[in-house]
């Protein structure tokens, strides 16, 4: 098959993890950008990327690169595309736009110009036009503009790939599935010990860890991918990818989830059963203050409350308890915690060996590693204990240099990195949030700038383990947004002729 350019989008901080996934999958020309990784591959690679990748938000297929200084130039370039290759007047389509340019100040206006160009192309040729549908279109397009560099792409994923299909129950503000998988991969866990989440919520960490442990690809639960509506869709090729369970494996350890909230525990159990991993995952209601030393070696990865639902005194007490429990009940283990506030980390009272900046939705967070040991740090080191690995020292050193020379690094990224990588996108973030984040970063930059004397008399400005899957059915969740439905479609895939040999028997974990 012919190879072509592809782009995998992800969260800030997960680019290297995604690049590693793509390399292991067999992608060519893998290059890391900002919140994206570009690569090349054929149609089978594009299908596998959507089906297998755990840390990609969506997969784009660029169809035209061009330069434009105004909206009319965008219109002419888009209209010059041979759109008969991709859709016809019976199809519906939608356009997403991501703009980083002083010449184009309104992303929706650019999207309208792209839509007009496509509609006019078909109207001139046939006298008819395809319809535009915002939700669930047949073909989804993406236009990205960085200064004058424009990239027009087909969205092969359709809905975001974090919508796995196994979530049948939820709680308030659940962690994104792609982010959860990425954080687990950042820990380096190789499924060689137990996994614990003491604040499991609806069980996202538990399910993603179980899928990794068994090497079950997330696409097995997916109802549909965007490329399934394309003109050149190869149903047999996708069926082959789906049927291949040769990489699945046994898991000889256990995954444990705990939460004080009974409704969260109930939701987690439903999601675990929906994903078919209930034979290796155990969930129970338990206060973290009753956390006791695990019987077997384990890694702890968790997403405790940040403050949206607890008052500051409650939070401080909670994080102090986390620190004490880890110190006394988890010595010899490794704990990873994601949280948003420095003062909360300070109340844990433990020194982190690694800090990774990450975004949880719109919240700027740190993902921190704690190497737990008994006694004093000096005694632990004298006995040959290692708190930081050489790689962690390198990463922390890079982070320190970035803080010390923040302006220089920021200018280098602006002048050099973005023109080389024009695919950086923020289309999964709210525009108002992006504006607030930019202002916040400008404020942060001002804190590192040299201070100038304040004129007298002026006020300073204020500062604000079971058996591997044997070819179970594709999941066909009714709620494509990951809501209250998402069960199996017992009669098999909905398109006639897609699954050979009739409906497949649902996979169940061994009793």
Buried (B, 14 or more C-beta within 10 A) or exposed (E): EEBBBBBBBBBBBBBBBBBBBBEEBEBEEBBBBBBBBBBBBBBBBBBBBBBBBBBBBBBBBBBEBBEBEEBEBBBEBBBEBEBEEBBBBEBBBBBBBBBBBEEBEEBEEBBBBBBBBBBBBBEEEEEEBBEBBEEEBBBBBBBBBBBBBBBBBBBBBBBBBBBBBBBBBBBEBBBBBBBBBBBBBBBEBEBEBBBBBBBBBBBBBBBBBBBBBBBBBBBBBBBBBBBBBBEEBBBEBBBEBBEBBEEBBBBEBBBBBBBBBEEBBBBBBBBBBBBBBBBBBBBEEBEBEEBEEBEEEBBBBBBBBBBEEBEEEEBBBBBBBBBBBBBEBBEEBBBBBBBBBEEBBEBBEBEBBBBBEBBBBEBBBBBBBBBBBEEEEEEBEEEEBEBBBEEBEEBBEEBEEEEEEBEEEEEEEEEEEBEEBBBBBBBBBEEEEEEEBEEEEEEEEEEEEEEEEEEEEEEEEEEEBBBBBEBBBBBBBEBBEBBEBBBBBEEBBEEEEBBEEEEBEEBBBEE
